[in-house]
Amino acid sequence: PYLAIDSTFLTGKFKGQLAIACAVDGHNSMFPVALGIFDLETNENWMWFMQQLKDAIGTPRGLAICTDVGKGIDSAVHEVFPNAEHRECMK
């Protein structure tokens, strides 16, 4: 299984970060697996998001996770999904 995980700024009435984990299905189409909202990209908030994700999907064998190099996301992936293949995309 492959997951792409990232977040973006909420700039409307409500401020903060919208985090999303997306997967790729057998037809090479992406679909959302989990969404989360938090105030800032911190290690604590990413730990919360990753733990919620793990509670939802477990730890499937062969899991590959792709993230950016944002604050806290790297250590959260390694702590919550220690056996996952973790790759970082470059801008």
C-alpha positions in Angstrom: 0.0 0.0 0.0 1.1 3.6 -0.8 0.1 6.7 1.2 0.8 10.3 0.3 0.5 12.6 3.4 0.6 16.4 3.4 -1.1 19.4 4.8 -2.2 22.8 3.6 -3.2 26.1 5.2 -6.8 26.9 6.0 -7.2 30.6 5.0 -11.0 31.1 5.2 -13.1 31.8 8.3 -11.3 29.1 10.2 -7.5 29.1 10.4 -5.1 26.2 10.9 -3.9 23.2 8.9 -5.8 20.6 7.0 -3.9 17.3 6.9 -4.8 14.5 4.4 -3.6 11.0 3.8 -4.4 9.7 0.3 -3.9 6.2 -1.2 -3.7 4.8 -4.7 -6.1 2.1 -5.8 -5.7 -0.7 -8.3 -6.8 1.7 -11.1 -4.0 4.2 -10.2 -6.6 6.6 -8.9 -6.0 8.5 -5.7 -8.6 8.5 -2.9 -8.7 10.1 0.6 -8.1 7.8 3.5 -8.0 10.3 6.4 -8.4 14.0 7.1 -7.4 16.0 10.1 -7.5 19.6 11.2 -5.0 21.2 13.6 -3.8 24.6 14.5 -0.1 24.3 13.6 2.3 21.8 12.0 4.0 20.5 15.1 5.5 17.2 16.1 2.6 16.7 18.7 -0.1 17.4 16.1 1.5 15.1 13.5 1.8 12.4 16.1 -1.9 12.7 16.8 -2.7 12.5 13.1 -0.5 9.5 12.5 -1.9 7.7 15.5 -5.4 8.2 14.3 -4.4 7.0 10.8 -2.8 3.9 12.3 -5.9 3.2 14.4 -7.9 3.4 11.1 -5.7 1.3 8.8 -3.4 -0.7 11.1 0.1 -1.4 9.9 -0.2 -3.1 6.6 2.8 -5.1 5.4 4.8 -3.3 2.7 3.4 0.2 3.6 5.1 3.0 1.7 4.6 6.6 2.9 5.5 9.8 1.0 5.6 13.1 2.7 7.2 16.5 2.4 9.8 17.7 4.9 7.4 19.7 7.0 7.8 20.3 10.8 7.3 17.2 12.8 6.0 14.9 10.1 9.2 13.0 9.6 9.6 11.9 13.3 5.9 11.1 13.6 6.0 8.8 10.6 9.1 7.0 11.9 7.6 6.7 15.4 4.1 5.5 14.5 5.0 3.5 11.4 8.5 2.3 12.1 8.4 -0.5 9.5 7.0 1.6 6.7 9.2 2.7 3.8 9.3 6.5 4.2 10.2 8.8 1.3 10.3 12.5 1.2 9.3 14.5 -1.9 11.3 17.5 -3.0 10.1 20.8 -4.2 
